[in-house]
């Protein structure tokens, strides 16, 4: 499953030697000891492999096209396979960077978080990256203020040239960032530009210059250079603080856009290796022909062998092409199978709406819970009951919300005061806690639609039960 993909324009300062050294330095300098291949000493060879079967770094030079391709692969104990590819075309001075996750047969299917390869940070810090049209590629945000408001206006009015998406983050009504903009810029480095409103005070001027089309009050917009992709806007739904759900939604949208872009085969590890294989076959054919020609005495025999070798070569090339197509087909098929396995379903029955998911599988759990209740109340042995039970059985119904409700009831039952342990548990269950006089205001995942209050020291033993009933009824 492709997780990250980008192509960056590189300046002439990056030579082949510096590129290889930078890749090795990236591996050797990893803060995660399990990723480091021990004792790499590069001797100048541009076709070399380091490591073992579970963790290796392979460097391949394709001289005919002036390309160097590098793959780093790590197979974890649970069978998850991570591939990081760097393919540098020194004729076009462009580099493809891709991160892929796949699984061996025995793998435990997960949805682990990932971030952009730190290698991009090295490219930025060493000054090897060219600007993306009129925008620099950075690992931190560009702050929009009175001095550069025209930049945002030009992006929104499509007057500035760029290839990577532009993410604009507006300030909330309390003049705070709706998400962690530093972490957002780090996660999206190399695949998007992040512009951040510096102060809520420039709202009026900003809206005037942008013809009232810009985001404001904490909303986030994503602008694409591709006219076929519509501008996307995501609203901020918290009262205060940063919104983790909004953050993940923006990251997911940008990453998904980046990985569906079509790229030339020679900007992929598989494409470069297939081209190398084809060239080796051609070279072997020419060497064999030259050797045989020296032995042949008649011109007729020479042509006969040439024709025979041509036929052999065509067959070999056909095999390479068929293998490539088969590998691609299997890769896409496996990806679809992995997605089915991860979702544990045979086919989509419903499509997701616009509601954000507060935690993994929340919406699925609510739907399956509702279907389970509907199945129990349906007429026995009816078509409706059979279909409802079939859907519930065909999905992994973990009843997450019921477990959360049980924890809430146990936590609040007969409580005498709001202590540190209670605050910690409430935070774990997704509540933001704000002190308001003799009460605490509890906001479920920061969404202002779902809140209640709880007394610091209740005078009635039934208070906890009433609060937990409200939470279970309205929020879970």
MIDREN-697309 format. One record per residue (C-alpha): x, y, z; residue number from 1; residue in one letter. Coordinates in pm, whole numbers, plus 50000, padded with zeros to 5 digits. Last residue first. Layout:
N
+-------+-------+-------+-----+-----+
:     u :     v :     w :   n : res :
+-------+-------+-------+-----+-----+
:     X :     Y :     Z : NUM :   a :
...
+-------+-------+-------+-----+-----+
END
This chain:
476
+-------+-------+-------+-----+-----+
:     u :     v :     w :   n : res :
+-------+-------+-------+-----+-----+
: 47807 : 50769 : 52298 : 476 :   x :
: 47759 : 51145 : 52322 : 475 :   x :
: 47394 : 51217 : 52398 : 474 :   x :
: 47258 : 50915 : 52587 : 473 :   x :
: 47583 : 50785 : 52739 : 472 :   x :
: 47693 : 51134 : 52844 : 471 :   x :
: 47354 : 51227 : 52987 : 470 :   x :
: 47329 : 50899 : 53179 : 469 :   x :
: 47684 : 50949 : 53314 : 468 :   x :
: 47586 : 51294 : 53441 : 467 :   x :
: 47270 : 51163 : 53610 : 466 :   x :
: 47454 : 50873 : 53772 : 465 :   x :
: 47726 : 51102 : 53903 : 464 :   x :
: 47474 : 51345 : 54052 : 463 :   x :
: 47271 : 51074 : 54230 : 462 :   x :
: 47479 : 51095 : 54547 : 461 :   x :
: 47371 : 51459 : 54586 : 460 :   x :
: 47593 : 51738 : 54721 : 459 :   x :
: 47846 : 51702 : 54440 : 458 :   x :
: 48202 : 51829 : 54494 : 457 :   x :
: 48355 : 51953 : 54167 : 456 :   x :
: 48016 : 51945 : 53997 : 455 :   x :
: 48003 : 51810 : 53643 : 454 :   x :
: 47897 : 51998 : 53333 : 453 :   x :
: 47791 : 51874 : 52990 : 452 :   x :
: 47912 : 51893 : 52632 : 451 :   x :
: 47852 : 51764 : 52280 : 450 :   x :
: 47785 : 52025 : 52014 : 449 :   x :
: 48104 : 52214 : 52105 : 448 :   x :
: 48319 : 51934 : 51964 : 447 :   x :
: 48642 : 51926 : 52168 : 446 :   x :
: 48655 : 51546 : 52171 : 445 :   x :
: 48350 : 51544 : 52403 : 444 :   x :
: 48345 : 51870 : 52598 : 443 :   x :
: 48329 : 51841 : 52979 : 442 :   x :
: 48278 : 52168 : 53167 : 441 :   x :
: 48394 : 52147 : 53526 : 440 :   x :
: 48184 : 52298 : 53802 : 439 :   x :
: 48210 : 52520 : 54108 : 438 :   x :
: 48356 : 52805 : 53903 : 437 :   x :
: 48410 : 52691 : 53542 : 436 :   x :
: 48717 : 52467 : 53506 : 435 :   x :
: 48768 : 52323 : 53156 : 434 :   x :
: 48799 : 51948 : 53086 : 433 :   x :
: 48835 : 51809 : 52734 : 432 :   x :
: 48681 : 51465 : 52714 : 431 :   x :
: 48797 : 51179 : 52492 : 430 :   x :
: 48777 : 50872 : 52716 : 429 :   x :
: 49145 : 50909 : 52804 : 428 :   x :
: 49074 : 51266 : 52916 : 427 :   x :
: 48794 : 51140 : 53143 : 426 :   x :
: 49036 : 50885 : 53291 : 425 :   x :
: 49299 : 51150 : 53362 : 424 :   x :
: 49045 : 51385 : 53520 : 423 :   x :
: 48912 : 51103 : 53740 : 422 :   x :
: 49263 : 51009 : 53854 : 421 :   x :
: 49342 : 51373 : 53936 : 420 :   x :
: 49037 : 51419 : 54157 : 419 :   x :
: 48683 : 51538 : 54088 : 418 :   x :
: 48506 : 51495 : 54420 : 417 :   x :
: 48261 : 51264 : 54600 : 416 :   x :
: 48182 : 51013 : 54321 : 415 :   x :
: 47869 : 50798 : 54370 : 414 :   x :
: 47901 : 50631 : 54031 : 413 :   x :
: 48104 : 50863 : 53810 : 412 :   x :
: 48392 : 50632 : 53718 : 411 :   x :
: 48188 : 50311 : 53701 : 410 :   x :
: 47928 : 50472 : 53476 : 409 :   x :
: 48195 : 50624 : 53249 : 408 :   x :
: 48386 : 50294 : 53224 : 407 :   x :
: 48068 : 50108 : 53129 : 406 :   x :
: 47987 : 50372 : 52866 : 405 :   x :
: 48333 : 50329 : 52715 : 404 :   x :
: 48282 : 49951 : 52692 : 403 :   x :
: 47941 : 50005 : 52531 : 402 :   x :
: 48102 : 50246 : 52287 : 401 :   x :
: 48363 : 49995 : 52174 : 400 :   x :
: 48108 : 49727 : 52088 : 399 :   x :
: 48375 : 49528 : 51902 : 398 :   x :
: 48163 : 49444 : 51599 : 397 :   x :
: 48398 : 49293 : 51342 : 396 :   x :
: 48182 : 49285 : 51034 : 395 :   x :
: 48015 : 48994 : 50855 : 394 :   x :
: 47813 : 48903 : 51166 : 393 :   x :
: 47658 : 49252 : 51186 : 392 :   x :
: 47578 : 49250 : 50813 : 391 :   x :
: 47420 : 48904 : 50831 : 390 :   x :
: 47218 : 48995 : 51141 : 389 :   x :
: 47065 : 49290 : 50957 : 388 :   x :
: 46994 : 49086 : 50645 : 387 :   x :
: 46829 : 48799 : 50838 : 386 :   x :
: 46622 : 49038 : 51051 : 385 :   x :
: 46486 : 49224 : 50748 : 384 :   x :
: 46404 : 48899 : 50564 : 383 :   x :
: 46201 : 48787 : 50866 : 382 :   x :
: 46303 : 48502 : 51095 : 381 :   x :
: 46168 : 48686 : 51401 : 380 :   x :
: 46012 : 49031 : 51332 : 379 :   x :
: 46280 : 49292 : 51394 : 378 :   x :
: 46360 : 49406 : 51750 : 377 :   x :
: 46683 : 49207 : 51777 : 376 :   x :
: 46790 : 49306 : 51425 : 375 :   x :
: 46729 : 49676 : 51498 : 374 :   x :
: 46949 : 49657 : 51809 : 373 :   x :
: 47227 : 49489 : 51609 : 372 :   x :
: 47189 : 49743 : 51330 : 371 :   x :
: 47219 : 50033 : 51575 : 370 :   x :
: 47530 : 49878 : 51732 : 369 :   x :
: 47675 : 49812 : 51389 : 368 :   x :
: 47621 : 50175 : 51290 : 367 :   x :
: 47766 : 50315 : 51612 : 366 :   x :
: 48070 : 50085 : 51594 : 365 :   x :
: 48137 : 50175 : 51231 : 364 :   x :
: 48119 : 50544 : 51316 : 363 :   x :
: 48366 : 50504 : 51603 : 362 :   x :
: 48603 : 50276 : 51406 : 361 :   x :
: 48916 : 50474 : 51502 : 360 :   x :
: 48844 : 50773 : 51729 : 359 :   x :
: 48650 : 51099 : 51695 : 358 :   x :
: 48542 : 51024 : 51339 : 357 :   x :
: 48445 : 51341 : 51155 : 356 :   x :
: 48091 : 51371 : 51021 : 355 :   x :
: 48074 : 51449 : 50648 : 354 :   x :
: 47918 : 51124 : 50528 : 353 :   x :
: 48075 : 50783 : 50475 : 352 :   x :
: 47936 : 50556 : 50203 : 351 :   x :
: 47720 : 50250 : 50275 : 350 :   x :
: 47718 : 49887 : 50160 : 349 :   x :
: 48082 : 49852 : 50065 : 348 :   x :
: 48187 : 49501 : 49978 : 347 :   x :
: 48320 : 49184 : 50138 : 346 :   x :
: 48406 : 49321 : 50482 : 345 :   x :
: 48684 : 49281 : 50733 : 344 :   x :
: 48796 : 49644 : 50690 : 343 :   x :
: 49162 : 49548 : 50717 : 342 :   x :
: 49100 : 49233 : 50517 : 341 :   x :
: 48921 : 49420 : 50242 : 340 :   x :
: 49200 : 49678 : 50227 : 339 :   x :
: 49456 : 49399 : 50217 : 338 :   x :
: 49267 : 49233 : 49932 : 337 :   x :
: 49259 : 49559 : 49737 : 336 :   x :
: 49633 : 49601 : 49788 : 335 :   x :
: 49694 : 49242 : 49690 : 334 :   x :
: 49505 : 49295 : 49365 : 333 :   x :
: 49698 : 49613 : 49292 : 332 :   x :
: 50029 : 49437 : 49353 : 331 :   x :
: 49921 : 49127 : 49162 : 330 :   x :
: 49827 : 49336 : 48859 : 329 :   x :
: 50153 : 49530 : 48877 : 328 :   x :
: 50355 : 49209 : 48908 : 327 :   x :
: 50168 : 49052 : 48617 : 326 :   x :
: 50222 : 49359 : 48399 : 325 :   x :
: 50593 : 49359 : 48478 : 324 :   x :
: 50620 : 48985 : 48423 : 323 :   x :
: 50445 : 49020 : 48088 : 322 :   x :
: 50681 : 49298 : 47984 : 321 :   x :
: 50987 : 49098 : 48090 : 320 :   x :
: 50856 : 48788 : 47909 : 319 :   x :
: 50794 : 48991 : 47593 : 318 :   x :
: 51150 : 49122 : 47613 : 317 :   x :
: 51279 : 48765 : 47637 : 316 :   x :
: 51067 : 48654 : 47341 : 315 :   x :
: 51183 : 48950 : 47134 : 314 :   x :
: 51542 : 48867 : 47221 : 313 :   x :
: 51506 : 48505 : 47116 : 312 :   x :
: 51351 : 48610 : 46785 : 311 :   x :
: 51630 : 48857 : 46723 : 310 :   x :
: 51885 : 48586 : 46813 : 309 :   x :
: 51735 : 48355 : 46549 : 308 :   x :
: 51733 : 48631 : 46289 : 307 :   x :
: 52095 : 48708 : 46363 : 306 :   x :
: 52178 : 48338 : 46345 : 305 :   x :
: 52031 : 48309 : 45995 : 304 :   x :
: 52194 : 48632 : 45888 : 303 :   x :
: 52536 : 48502 : 45988 : 302 :   x :
: 52476 : 48163 : 45825 : 301 :   x :
: 52398 : 48335 : 45496 : 300 :   x :
: 52715 : 48546 : 45518 : 299 :   x :
: 52935 : 48239 : 45539 : 298 :   x :
: 53234 : 48170 : 45757 : 297 :   x :
: 53089 : 48214 : 46105 : 296 :   x :
: 53322 : 48213 : 46401 : 295 :   x :
: 53367 : 48589 : 46438 : 294 :   x :
: 52996 : 48636 : 46385 : 293 :   x :
: 52924 : 48404 : 46676 : 292 :   x :
: 53117 : 48619 : 46920 : 291 :   x :
: 52959 : 48942 : 46797 : 290 :   x :
: 52612 : 48790 : 46812 : 289 :   x :
: 52667 : 48666 : 47167 : 288 :   x :
: 52790 : 49007 : 47279 : 287 :   x :
: 52493 : 49179 : 47116 : 286 :   x :
: 52245 : 48943 : 47284 : 285 :   x :
: 52410 : 48986 : 47620 : 284 :   x :
: 52383 : 49364 : 47587 : 283 :   x :
: 52017 : 49345 : 47491 : 282 :   x :
: 51942 : 49119 : 47788 : 281 :   x :
: 52132 : 49353 : 48019 : 280 :   x :
: 51933 : 49648 : 47883 : 279 :   x :
: 51604 : 49470 : 47957 : 278 :   x :
: 51713 : 49386 : 48312 : 277 :   x :
: 51821 : 49745 : 48376 : 276 :   x :
: 51485 : 49871 : 48246 : 275 :   x :
: 51302 : 49630 : 48477 : 274 :   x :
: 51516 : 49750 : 48769 : 273 :   x :
: 51439 : 50116 : 48691 : 272 :   x :
: 51067 : 50051 : 48667 : 271 :   x :
: 51055 : 49848 : 48990 : 270 :   x :
: 51232 : 50123 : 49185 : 269 :   x :
: 51000 : 50390 : 49046 : 268 :   x :
: 51079 : 50715 : 48867 : 267 :   x :
: 51160 : 50522 : 48548 : 266 :   x :
: 50796 : 50412 : 48530 : 265 :   x :
: 50685 : 50773 : 48481 : 264 :   x :
: 50450 : 50908 : 48746 : 263 :   x :
: 50072 : 50918 : 48776 : 262 :   x :
: 49945 : 51105 : 49082 : 261 :   x :
: 49728 : 50891 : 49312 : 260 :   x :
: 49981 : 50903 : 49598 : 259 :   x :
: 49988 : 51281 : 49629 : 258 :   x :
: 49612 : 51335 : 49646 : 257 :   x :
: 49576 : 51070 : 49916 : 256 :   x :
: 49854 : 51236 : 50116 : 255 :   x :
: 49686 : 51576 : 50095 : 254 :   x :
: 49343 : 51450 : 50201 : 253 :   x :
: 49484 : 51232 : 50482 : 252 :   x :
: 49686 : 51519 : 50626 : 251 :   x :
: 49381 : 51746 : 50627 : 250 :   x :
: 49158 : 51487 : 50797 : 249 :   x :
: 49426 : 51398 : 51050 : 248 :   x :
: 49460 : 51760 : 51164 : 247 :   x :
: 49083 : 51810 : 51181 : 246 :   x :
: 49050 : 51508 : 51410 : 245 :   x :
: 49338 : 51629 : 51626 : 244 :   x :
: 49179 : 51970 : 51686 : 243 :   x :
: 49400 : 52215 : 51873 : 242 :   x :
: 49270 : 52418 : 52166 : 241 :   x :
: 48946 : 52603 : 52228 : 240 :   x :
: 48576 : 52577 : 52143 : 239 :   x :
: 48626 : 52299 : 51890 : 238 :   x :
: 48459 : 52248 : 51553 : 237 :   x :
: 48710 : 52387 : 51300 : 236 :   x :
: 48575 : 52348 : 50948 : 235 :   x :
: 48747 : 52177 : 50654 : 234 :   x :
: 48752 : 52330 : 50305 : 233 :   x :
: 48855 : 52163 : 49979 : 232 :   x :
: 48933 : 52335 : 49648 : 231 :   x :
: 48816 : 52120 : 49358 : 230 :   x :
: 49046 : 51888 : 49168 : 229 :   x :
: 49018 : 51904 : 48787 : 228 :   x :
: 49200 : 52238 : 48781 : 227 :   x :
: 49514 : 52068 : 48912 : 226 :   x :
: 49710 : 52333 : 49102 : 225 :   x :
: 49528 : 52229 : 49418 : 224 :   x :
: 49416 : 52447 : 49710 : 223 :   x :
: 49346 : 52297 : 50054 : 222 :   x :
: 49155 : 52513 : 50302 : 221 :   x :
: 49148 : 52505 : 50680 : 220 :   x :
: 48884 : 52658 : 50908 : 219 :   x :
: 48992 : 52819 : 51235 : 218 :   x :
: 48784 : 53136 : 51222 : 217 :   x :
: 48864 : 53206 : 50854 : 216 :   x :
: 48909 : 53038 : 50515 : 215 :   x :
: 48947 : 53252 : 50203 : 214 :   x :
: 48685 : 53324 : 49936 : 213 :   x :
: 48579 : 53667 : 50063 : 212 :   x :
: 48717 : 53835 : 49752 : 211 :   x :
: 49068 : 53731 : 49862 : 210 :   x :
: 49191 : 54087 : 49914 : 209 :   x :
: 48878 : 54183 : 50114 : 208 :   x :
: 48877 : 53863 : 50319 : 207 :   x :
: 49242 : 53918 : 50416 : 206 :   x :
: 49185 : 54282 : 50509 : 205 :   x :
: 48898 : 54187 : 50738 : 204 :   x :
: 49075 : 53885 : 50890 : 203 :   x :
: 49405 : 54066 : 50957 : 202 :   x :
: 49330 : 54088 : 51329 : 201 :   x :
: 49317 : 53709 : 51367 : 200 :   x :
: 49696 : 53704 : 51351 : 199 :   x :
: 49966 : 53508 : 51168 : 198 :   x :
: 49741 : 53318 : 50928 : 197 :   x :
: 49927 : 53002 : 50835 : 196 :   x :
: 50039 : 52885 : 50490 : 195 :   x :
: 50149 : 52521 : 50454 : 194 :   x :
: 50296 : 52405 : 50123 : 193 :   x :
: 50235 : 52042 : 50024 : 192 :   x :
: 50403 : 51712 : 49931 : 191 :   x :
: 50768 : 51770 : 50027 : 190 :   x :
: 50692 : 51849 : 50387 : 189 :   x :
: 50339 : 51741 : 50475 : 188 :   x :
: 50406 : 51575 : 50813 : 187 :   x :
: 50655 : 51844 : 50912 : 186 :   x :
: 50421 : 52126 : 50813 : 185 :   x :
: 50138 : 51970 : 51014 : 184 :   x :
: 50370 : 51923 : 51312 : 183 :   x :
: 50453 : 52294 : 51313 : 182 :   x :
: 50091 : 52390 : 51245 : 181 :   x :
: 49956 : 52204 : 51550 : 180 :   x :
: 49589 : 52246 : 51464 : 179 :   x :
: 49322 : 52515 : 51508 : 178 :   x :
: 49592 : 52781 : 51560 : 177 :   x :
: 49484 : 53035 : 51819 : 176 :   x :
: 49348 : 53389 : 51778 : 175 :   x :
: 49044 : 53323 : 52001 : 174 :   x :
: 48815 : 53341 : 51695 : 173 :   x :
: 49037 : 53070 : 51544 : 172 :   x :
: 49329 : 53155 : 51313 : 171 :   x :
: 49327 : 53037 : 50952 : 170 :   x :
: 49529 : 52747 : 50812 : 169 :   x :
: 49593 : 52747 : 50434 : 168 :   x :
: 49719 : 52425 : 50273 : 167 :   x :
: 49872 : 52463 : 49927 : 166 :   x :
: 49891 : 52154 : 49704 : 165 :   x :
: 50218 : 52084 : 49517 : 164 :   x :
: 50262 : 52210 : 49160 : 163 :   x :
: 50291 : 52587 : 49199 : 162 :   x :
: 50228 : 52898 : 48990 : 161 :   x :
: 50062 : 53204 : 49145 : 160 :   x :
: 49754 : 53379 : 49001 : 159 :   x :
: 49500 : 53114 : 49097 : 158 :   x :
: 49276 : 53365 : 49281 : 157 :   x :
: 49319 : 53167 : 49605 : 156 :   x :
: 49695 : 53136 : 49557 : 155 :   x :
: 49729 : 53502 : 49453 : 154 :   x :
: 49532 : 53617 : 49759 : 153 :   x :
: 49753 : 53408 : 49989 : 152 :   x :
: 50068 : 53561 : 49841 : 151 :   x :
: 49915 : 53911 : 49839 : 150 :   x :
: 49887 : 53895 : 50216 : 149 :   x :
: 50266 : 53910 : 50235 : 148 :   x :
: 50345 : 54218 : 50445 : 147 :   x :
: 50021 : 54237 : 50641 : 146 :   x :
: 50074 : 53881 : 50766 : 145 :   x :
: 50069 : 53523 : 50633 : 144 :   x :
: 50309 : 53288 : 50810 : 143 :   x :
: 50484 : 53031 : 50590 : 142 :   x :
: 50489 : 52698 : 50773 : 141 :   x :
: 50792 : 52480 : 50852 : 140 :   x :
: 50960 : 52200 : 50659 : 139 :   x :
: 50999 : 52417 : 50350 : 138 :   x :
: 50963 : 52396 : 49972 : 137 :   x :
: 50972 : 52751 : 49838 : 136 :   x :
: 50676 : 52884 : 49638 : 135 :   x :
: 50689 : 53057 : 49299 : 134 :   x :
: 50713 : 52738 : 49093 : 133 :   x :
: 50801 : 52474 : 49351 : 132 :   x :
: 51137 : 52614 : 49454 : 131 :   x :
: 51446 : 52405 : 49390 : 130 :   x :
: 51565 : 52162 : 49654 : 129 :   x :
: 51932 : 52089 : 49731 : 128 :   x :
: 51976 : 52355 : 50002 : 127 :   x :
: 52141 : 52124 : 50254 : 126 :   x :
: 51860 : 52186 : 50506 : 125 :   x :
: 51586 : 52113 : 50252 : 124 :   x :
: 51743 : 51793 : 50119 : 123 :   x :
: 51813 : 51677 : 50476 : 122 :   x :
: 51450 : 51745 : 50572 : 121 :   x :
: 51339 : 51538 : 50274 : 120 :   x :
: 51551 : 51248 : 50401 : 119 :   x :
: 51346 : 51256 : 50721 : 118 :   x :
: 51089 : 51051 : 50530 : 117 :   x :
: 50735 : 51194 : 50562 : 116 :   x :
: 50552 : 51049 : 50860 : 115 :   x :
: 50383 : 50721 : 50947 : 114 :   x :
: 50102 : 50605 : 51169 : 113 :   x :
: 50024 : 50237 : 51186 : 112 :   x :
: 49708 : 50093 : 51036 : 111 :   x :
: 49757 : 49728 : 51119 : 110 :   x :
: 49733 : 49388 : 50952 : 109 :   x :
: 49932 : 49128 : 51151 : 108 :   x :
: 50152 : 48969 : 50890 : 107 :   x :
: 50175 : 48594 : 50833 : 106 :   x :
: 50135 : 48620 : 50457 : 105 :   x :
: 50392 : 48898 : 50430 : 104 :   x :
: 50253 : 49247 : 50431 : 103 :   x :
: 50297 : 49573 : 50245 : 102 :   x :
: 50388 : 49931 : 50330 : 101 :   x :
: 50524 : 50174 : 50073 : 100 :   x :
: 50709 : 50505 : 50104 :  99 :   x :
: 50804 : 50692 : 49788 :  98 :   x :
: 51049 : 50969 : 49700 :  97 :   x :
: 51098 : 51060 : 49333 :  96 :   x :
: 51385 : 51294 : 49252 :  95 :   x :
: 51419 : 51537 : 48963 :  94 :   x :
: 51731 : 51675 : 48797 :  93 :   x :
: 51601 : 51594 : 48445 :  92 :   x :
: 51933 : 51438 : 48344 :  91 :   x :
: 52033 : 51337 : 48697 :  90 :   x :
: 51715 : 51134 : 48751 :  89 :   x :
: 51715 : 51039 : 49121 :  88 :   x :
: 51500 : 50752 : 49251 :  87 :   x :
: 51469 : 50730 : 49631 :  86 :   x :
: 51255 : 50441 : 49755 :  85 :   x :
: 51143 : 50350 : 50109 :  84 :   x :
: 50994 : 50002 : 50151 :  83 :   x :
: 50836 : 49883 : 50477 :  82 :   x :
: 50726 : 49518 : 50510 :  81 :   x :
: 50493 : 49416 : 50796 :  80 :   x :
: 50549 : 49053 : 50893 :  79 :   x :
: 50502 : 49083 : 51272 :  78 :   x :
: 50879 : 49075 : 51326 :  77 :   x :
: 50932 : 49372 : 51096 :  76 :   x :
: 51067 : 49351 : 50743 :  75 :   x :
: 51274 : 49656 : 50651 :  74 :   x :
: 51353 : 49768 : 50299 :  73 :   x :
: 51563 : 50060 : 50173 :  72 :   x :
: 51558 : 50108 : 49797 :  71 :   x :
: 51787 : 50333 : 49597 :  70 :   x :
: 51770 : 50423 : 49228 :  69 :   x :
: 52039 : 50618 : 49042 :  68 :   x :
: 51948 : 50748 : 48698 :  67 :   x :
: 52157 : 50878 : 48406 :  66 :   x :
: 51925 : 50712 : 48151 :  65 :   x :
: 52177 : 50471 : 47999 :  64 :   x :
: 52374 : 50467 : 48323 :  63 :   x :
: 52107 : 50301 : 48534 :  62 :   x :
: 52279 : 50293 : 48874 :  61 :   x :
: 52142 : 50064 : 49146 :  60 :   x :
: 52182 : 50106 : 49523 :  59 :   x :
: 52024 : 49850 : 49761 :  58 :   x :
: 51978 : 49902 : 50135 :  57 :   x :
: 51874 : 49603 : 50347 :  56 :   x :
: 51686 : 49490 : 50656 :  55 :   x :
: 51521 : 49150 : 50693 :  54 :   x :
: 51721 : 48959 : 50432 :  53 :   x :
: 52054 : 49114 : 50531 :  52 :   x :
: 52232 : 49448 : 50504 :  51 :   x :
: 52411 : 49633 : 50224 :  50 :   x :
: 52377 : 49617 : 49844 :  49 :   x :
: 52593 : 49771 : 49574 :  48 :   x :
: 52575 : 49918 : 49226 :  47 :   x :
: 52713 : 50271 : 49248 :  46 :   x :
: 53047 : 50159 : 49395 :  45 :   x :
: 53232 : 50447 : 49564 :  44 :   x :
: 53362 : 50241 : 49857 :  43 :   x :
: 53073 : 50311 : 50094 :  42 :   x :
: 53127 : 50190 : 50449 :  41 :   x :
: 52806 : 50066 : 50610 :  40 :   x :
: 52885 : 49919 : 50953 :  39 :   x :
: 52539 : 49840 : 51086 :  38 :   x :
: 52213 : 49881 : 50890 :  37 :   x :
: 52011 : 50122 : 51103 :  36 :   x :
: 51632 : 50083 : 51123 :  35 :   x :
: 51624 : 49898 : 51459 :  34 :   x :
: 51832 : 50177 : 51615 :  33 :   x :
: 51558 : 50434 : 51559 :  32 :   x :
: 51718 : 50782 : 51570 :  31 :   x :
: 51828 : 50724 : 51208 :  30 :   x :
: 52174 : 50869 : 51139 :  29 :   x :
: 52311 : 50563 : 50961 :  28 :   x :
: 52010 : 50544 : 50730 :  27 :   x :
: 52000 : 50910 : 50632 :  26 :   x :
: 52383 : 50917 : 50610 :  25 :   x :
: 52365 : 50632 : 50359 :  24 :   x :
: 52110 : 50826 : 50154 :  23 :   x :
: 52319 : 51145 : 50177 :  22 :   x :
: 52633 : 50962 : 50067 :  21 :   x :
: 52449 : 50824 : 49766 :  20 :   x :
: 52322 : 51169 : 49667 :  19 :   x :
: 52656 : 51338 : 49731 :  18 :   x :
: 52832 : 51092 : 49499 :  17 :   x :
: 52571 : 51135 : 49227 :  16 :   x :
: 52596 : 51512 : 49250 :  15 :   x :
: 52351 : 51747 : 49425 :  14 :   x :
: 52465 : 52103 : 49350 :  13 :   x :
: 52273 : 52101 : 49021 :  12 :   x :
: 51939 : 52178 : 49185 :  11 :   x :
: 51668 : 51922 : 49260 :  10 :   x :
: 51299 : 51937 : 49160 :   9 :   x :
: 51088 : 51710 : 49379 :   8 :   x :
: 50861 : 51419 : 49294 :   7 :   x :
: 50631 : 51294 : 49570 :   6 :   x :
: 50479 : 50976 : 49708 :   5 :   x :
: 50369 : 50861 : 50053 :   4 :   x :
: 50163 : 50568 : 50180 :   3 :   x :
: 50156 : 50326 : 49886 :   2 :   x :
: 50000 : 50000 : 50000 :   1 :   x :
+-------+-------+-------+-----+-----+
END
